Amino acid sequence: MFTQDDLCATYGDPWAAATVPFMNNAAPTMRAITQQRLGGADELILTTKPRPAPLPTEVLVRVTAAGVNPVDWKTREGNGMAGVLGEPPFVLGWDVAGVVEEVGFGVTTLAVGDRVFGMPWFPRQAGAYAEYVTAPSRQFVKVPDVLSDVQAAAVPLAALTAWQALVDTAGVSAGDRVLVTAGAGGVGHLAVQLAKHLGAHVTATASERNHAWLRSIGADDVVDYHDPEYLTTVKDIDAIIELTGADQVRIASTLRPGGIIVAVPGGVSAELGAAATAAGFRTSAFLVEPDGAALTTIAGLLSAGQVTVEVARTFPIADVAKAHALGETNRTRGKIVLEVAR
Ligand SMILES: NC(=O)c1ccc[n+]([C@@H]2O[C@H](COP(=O)([O-])OP(=O)(O)OC[C@H]3O[C@@H](n4cnc5c(N)ncnc54)[C@H](OP(=O)(O)O)[C@@H]3O)[C@@H](O)[C@H]2O)c1
């Protein structure tokens, strides 16, 4: 059995090293999209930085693709996780797909050469918009063979959000009636499929152009939110996965007494809390967490073809500003992914 002394003999003092996460000036470099100031997409600059090195129990992953999420542009402009990251400079991005390049002491579940994906460190900085990241090994999972690197990078944050909201927060089970708002988005299209997998009856909200596609991936009913009366046919809902952050009280009026609305963006407004008390439904705020166990379950569903991930568009990492601009239209079907060329 290894002791603390053995660790120190192998690595020096690992806890001292932990205070120098980007190691020393002699370290090899990597390209990364660095942000020096909060602001618009033109603040995303391609730079060269020291390459990180894995501490004990961490892996170094060579990033091949990085998923883009709304939290990225929210954080870029000073919202989202900006309060967690602190003042720039920082490197955005939490969705990683890539290959294990090095393993730190104590890593037993992954090996050099493994294709992996994950959402490491969230809500702390992960720095996925870069050629390399280091993170605890158990925040990564092996990529199913059926997925390309681009598809893999589209999965972790959105699928973990959908899973943790449906399973851990709302406790959805077979026979439940589930409403997913923004069903065509990155989180929504995975929530529709995962709710269906759990045996729920699934209603989604989306623009008309996305209705046939949402039915093809498992939605039982789809309603167009552009119609002012779109919620009149939606009733007796057990669980709402609310992904728009808008119109919460009206959307929650579709719940049965005792049902739950998981307010994914923005949390539970005071107005929604008051409506819940008056009408007898439940509310929950939500923030996704790294979760290797859930991601392993999701990988199994992807491998079995029970869940598919939709990639709307890919961009080379140098075109990250264009990727953000597309995402900020708030009309993406599925996910946007950056390809991190080597
Ligand atoms: N708290 C957390 O941990 C957490 C985790 C993940 C995501 N989020 C948040 O959840 C939200 C959704 O994330 P996402 O990645 O799924 O976003 P996204 O992919 O950018 O969402 C785009 C989709 O939103 C749909 N949409 C826009 N306005 C709508 C409305 N009023 N009603 C219904 N659908 C509407 C569009 O549908 P159509 O094209 O059909 O119109 C489009 O398909 C974001 O605000 C994100 O920041 C929070």
The ligand as an SDF file (V2000), in Angstrom:
LIG
                    3D

 48 52  0  0  0  0  0  0  0  0999 V2000
  -28.7730   25.2560  -14.5960 N   0  0  0  0  0  0  0  0  0  0  0  0
  -28.0350   24.3980  -15.3100 C   0  0  0  0  0  0  0  0  0  0  0  0
  -27.2990   23.5850  -14.7640 O   0  0  0  0  0  0  0  0  0  0  0  0
  -28.1500   24.4260  -16.8070 C   0  0  0  0  0  0  0  0  0  0  0  0
  -27.5960   23.3860  -17.5560 C   0  0  0  0  0  0  0  0  0  0  0  0
  -27.7530   23.3930  -18.9340 C   0  0  0  0  0  0  0  0  0  0  0  0
  -28.4480   24.4200  -19.5480 C   0  0  0  0  0  0  0  0  0  0  0  0
  -28.9410   25.4350  -18.7980 N   0  0  0  0  0  0  0  0  0  0  0  0
  -29.7190   26.5150  -19.4190 C   0  0  0  0  0  0  0  0  0  0  0  0
  -30.8660   25.9310  -20.0120 O   0  0  0  0  0  0  0  0  0  0  0  0
  -31.2130   26.6640  -21.1700 C   0  0  0  0  0  0  0  0  0  0  0  0
  -31.3190   25.7010  -22.3550 C   0  0  0  0  0  0  0  0  0  0  0  0
  -30.0300   25.2110  -22.6620 O   0  0  0  0  0  0  0  0  0  0  0  0
  -29.7670   24.5270  -24.0810 P   0  0  0  0  0  0  0  0  0  0  0  0
  -28.3440   24.1520  -24.1410 O   0  0  0  0  0  0  0  0  0  0  0  0
  -30.7790   23.5000  -24.3500 O   0  0  0  0  0  0  0  0  0  0  0  0
  -30.0330   25.7930  -25.0360 O   0  0  0  0  0  0  0  0  0  0  0  0
  -30.0780   25.8710  -26.6150 P   0  0  0  0  0  0  0  0  0  0  0  0
  -29.6890   24.5750  -27.2250 O   0  0  0  0  0  0  0  0  0  0  0  0
  -29.3250   27.0630  -27.0430 O   0  0  0  0  0  0  0  0  0  0  0  0
  -31.6360   26.1380  -26.8970 O   0  0  0  0  0  0  0  0  0  0  0  0
  -32.0340   26.4690  -28.1770 C   0  0  0  0  0  0  0  0  0  0  0  0
  -33.4860   26.0460  -28.3520 C   0  0  0  0  0  0  0  0  0  0  0  0
  -34.3360   26.8440  -27.5240 O   0  0  0  0  0  0  0  0  0  0  0  0
  -35.5990   26.8210  -28.1230 C   0  0  0  0  0  0  0  0  0  0  0  0
  -36.3840   27.9430  -27.6160 N   0  0  0  0  0  0  0  0  0  0  0  0
  -36.0100   29.2400  -27.5490 C   0  0  0  0  0  0  0  0  0  0  0  0
  -36.9970   29.9680  -26.9510 N   0  0  0  0  0  0  0  0  0  0  0  0
  -38.0150   29.1020  -26.6730 C   0  0  0  0  0  0  0  0  0  0  0  0
  -39.3060   29.2400  -26.0760 C   0  0  0  0  0  0  0  0  0  0  0  0
  -39.7610   30.4280  -25.6470 N   0  0  0  0  0  0  0  0  0  0  0  0
  -40.0620   28.1290  -25.9210 N   0  0  0  0  0  0  0  0  0  0  0  0
  -39.6290   26.9270  -26.3600 C   0  0  0  0  0  0  0  0  0  0  0  0
  -38.4170   26.7400  -26.9470 N   0  0  0  0  0  0  0  0  0  0  0  0
  -37.6300   27.8150  -27.1000 C   0  0  0  0  0  0  0  0  0  0  0  0
  -35.3480   26.8780  -29.6100 C   0  0  0  0  0  0  0  0  0  0  0  0
  -36.3950   26.1280  -30.1650 O   0  0  0  0  0  0  0  0  0  0  0  0
  -37.0360   26.3830  -31.6030 P   0  0  0  0  0  0  0  0  0  0  0  0
  -35.8710   26.4970  -32.5550 O   0  0  0  0  0  0  0  0  0  0  0  0
  -37.8870   25.1690  -31.7850 O   0  0  0  0  0  0  0  0  0  0  0  0
  -37.8250   27.6630  -31.5330 O   0  0  0  0  0  0  0  0  0  0  0  0
  -33.9880   26.1880  -29.7660 C   0  0  0  0  0  0  0  0  0  0  0  0
  -34.1190   24.8890  -30.2630 O   0  0  0  0  0  0  0  0  0  0  0  0
  -30.1480   27.7460  -21.3420 C   0  0  0  0  0  0  0  0  0  0  0  0
  -30.6140   28.9360  -20.7440 O   0  0  0  0  0  0  0  0  0  0  0  0
  -28.9880   27.2110  -20.5390 C   0  0  0  0  0  0  0  0  0  0  0  0
  -28.1120   28.2100  -20.0500 O   0  0  0  0  0  0  0  0  0  0  0  0
  -28.8050   25.4700  -17.4410 C   0  0  0  0  0  0  0  0  0  0  0  0
  1  2  1  0
  2  3  2  0
  2  4  1  0
  4  5  1  0
  4 48  2  0
  5  6  2  0
  6  7  1  0
  7  8  2  0
  8  9  1  0
  8 48  1  0
  9 10  1  0
  9 46  1  0
 10 11  1  0
 11 12  1  0
 11 44  1  0
 12 13  1  0
 13 14  1  0
 14 15  2  0
 14 16  1  0
 14 17  1  0
 17 18  1  0
 18 19  2  0
 18 20  1  0
 18 21  1  0
 21 22  1  0
 22 23  1  0
 23 24  1  0
 23 42  1  0
 24 25  1  0
 25 26  1  0
 25 36  1  0
 26 27  1  0
 26 35  1  0
 27 28  2  0
 28 29  1  0
 29 30  1  0
 29 35  2  0
 30 31  1  0
 30 32  2  0
 32 33  1  0
 33 34  2  0
 34 35  1  0
 36 37  1  0
 36 42  1  0
 37 38  1  0
 38 39  2  0
 38 40  1  0
 38 41  1  0
 42 43  1  0
 44 45  1  0
 44 46  1  0
 46 47  1  0
M  CHG  2   8   1  16  -1
M  END
$$$$
